[in-house]
Amino acid sequence: MPSIAELYNDALALSTEADMDVLKLGGVLLKILEHDPYLLEKLIDEAGLGTRKAYFVISIAVSFHGFEVEPKRLSKLGWGKLSIIAPHVHKDNAEELIELAEGATMPRLRVLMSRIYPPKNSVFMLMGFSRQDFEVVANALVKFGAVRNRRLGILNKEEALLNLIRKSAAK
């Protein structure tokens, strides 16, 4: 096991890399936090990480711990997108959420994630369609803001449906 001084130096080096290994840095930061929270604060200041970013990186490392994901792939996403999907990731959906993050901007990803994991007091409506009618509905929803995803189906369909209804009611 590396000494706390070695961990500190590793974290400093990792935090300045252009392609920061978010998982590795998060794991090192977590070990420092568990050993000495004040030392973590010193590291955050010295590395210029920012407290918010440092704790997001730690939570990302915890969320993705044990998953077989290429660190470079996660690094390309950046800590911002990873912080959006990290609270929802598990071994069965990790690949899907990473793909979703790869194909969306951060604001769009926030919207899509809010649709996949809706607020607690949501009311649900189940509808059944023939395959042909489903395609008609899906195409209309896409025109009003929904997004087709090969694994997750149609995302943002609720907002798209409301957009369609509002436009129809305005006529």
N, C-alpha and C positions, 0 to 999 in steps of 0.2 A: 504494500500500500504506500502510495507516495506521501511525502510529508505535506503539511499544510503550506509550507513555503513553495514546494514544487507545484502544488495545485494552484496557488496564487499566480505563479509565473506562467503556468499553462493557460490559465484563464486570460491573463493579460495578452499572451500571444494569440490565442484563439479569437479574442474580441477585435483584434486589429486586422485579421485576415480578410481579404476581399471576398472570398467565398466562404464565409463563416460557417463552420459545422455547428448548426444550431443545437443538435442533440448532444454533441460532445461538450460544447460550452455550457449548455444547461445542466448537464450531469456534473461538471466541475463546479459550477456555481452552487448547485444544491449541496454538494459535499462541504463547500466552504460555509454556506449558510448553516448547515447542521453543526459544524464545528465551532463557528464564531460569527454570529450575525454582524457584529461591528466590523469585522475584517471584510465581510462582504460589502458593507457600505463604503469602506475605504477603497476596495477594488473597483466598485462602480464609479467612484469619483476619479480614480487614477486612470481607468480605462475609457472614461467618457461615455459609458454605456447608457446611463440614465436609469433611475430606479424602476420605472415602469417597464422599460424594455428588458432589464435584467430579470425581473420577476415573470414576465411573459415567457422569456427564454427558458426559465426553470420549469414553468408549467407545461410548456411544449415538450420538453425533455421527459417529464413525468408522463404526459399523455401518450407519447409515442414509444415509451420504453418497452422493449421486447418485441417490437414489430420489425419485420424484415423490410426496411425501406432504405433506399440509397440516400445517404446523408447529403450528397450533392443535389439530389432531386429536391429535397426539403429546403436546402440552402437557396436554391433558385426561386422557391416560392417566397422566401423571406419571412421574418418573424411576424410581420403584420398579418399576412394571410393565414399563417400557421396558428396565430393566436385566435383567429376566428373559428377555425375548424377543430382546434385541440380539445375544447370542452366536450365535443360530441363524438370524438374518434374512438373506435374500438377495433379489435382485430377483424371483425366481419365487414366493416365499412371503410377502413383506412384507405384502401386503393381508390374507392369511389370518391371519397372526399378530397383526396389529393388531386385526382383528375379534375374534379369540379373546380378546385382552387387554381389549377394550372390554366383553365380555360376562362377564368373570370377576372375582372378587375376587383379591387378590394371593396368598393361600394356595392358592386353587383353581387359579390360573394356574401356580403352581409345580408342582403335582401334574400338571396337564395337560401341561405342557412336559416333565416327566420321562417321561411316557408317549409323547409324540411322539418324543422323543430319548432312548431308553432307555440304561441303563448299558452299559458295554463288554462285560461278560461275560454278557450276556443270551442266553437260549436261546429260539428262535422255534418256533412251531407254526402251520402253515398248515392251514386247514379250508375245505372247500367246502360250500355249501348251495344248495338251490334258492331262488329269490326268496322263496317263501312261508315256508320254514323259516328263512331269514335274518331275516325280520321277527319271527318268533317269538323267535329268539335275541336279536336286537337289543332287543326290548321287555323281555325278561327282564333283560338286562344293564343297561338304563336303570333298572329297578326296584332294582338293586343298586349303583347309583352311577356308571354310565357316562353319558356326555353325547353327544347327537347334535349334530354340527356339519355344516352343509350342504356345506362344502368339504372338511373334513378327515375326514369319516366319523364313526365312533364313537370317542370319546376315553375314556380310562380304562377300557377294556374288560377289561384284564388284571386289575386290582384288583376290578372288578365281578364277573368270573367267579370269582375266588377267594372273594369274599364269598358268592356264590351256593353254591359248593361247600361252604364252611365251614358255612353255615346248613343245607344239606341233610345234611351229615355229622353235625351236632349233633342231629338228630332221632332 
